């Protein structure tokens, strides 16, 4: 059974909260589990904080951003 849109938003939102708190490793664990375009965008944001700009670009492309 897949994740609902509401669950996906909650999961990626939790990842962004962790990122804002400075815990990019935990944020990365959350966003890499989700397959939505929203999660791909958030995944890109996490990689920017990691300093991995090329990787972030790839995730932004997946998110169509």
Buried (B, 14 or more C-beta within 10 A) or exposed (E): EEBEEEEBBEBBEBBBEBBEEEEBEBBBEBBBBBEBEBBBBBBBBBBBBBEBEEBBBBBBEBBEE
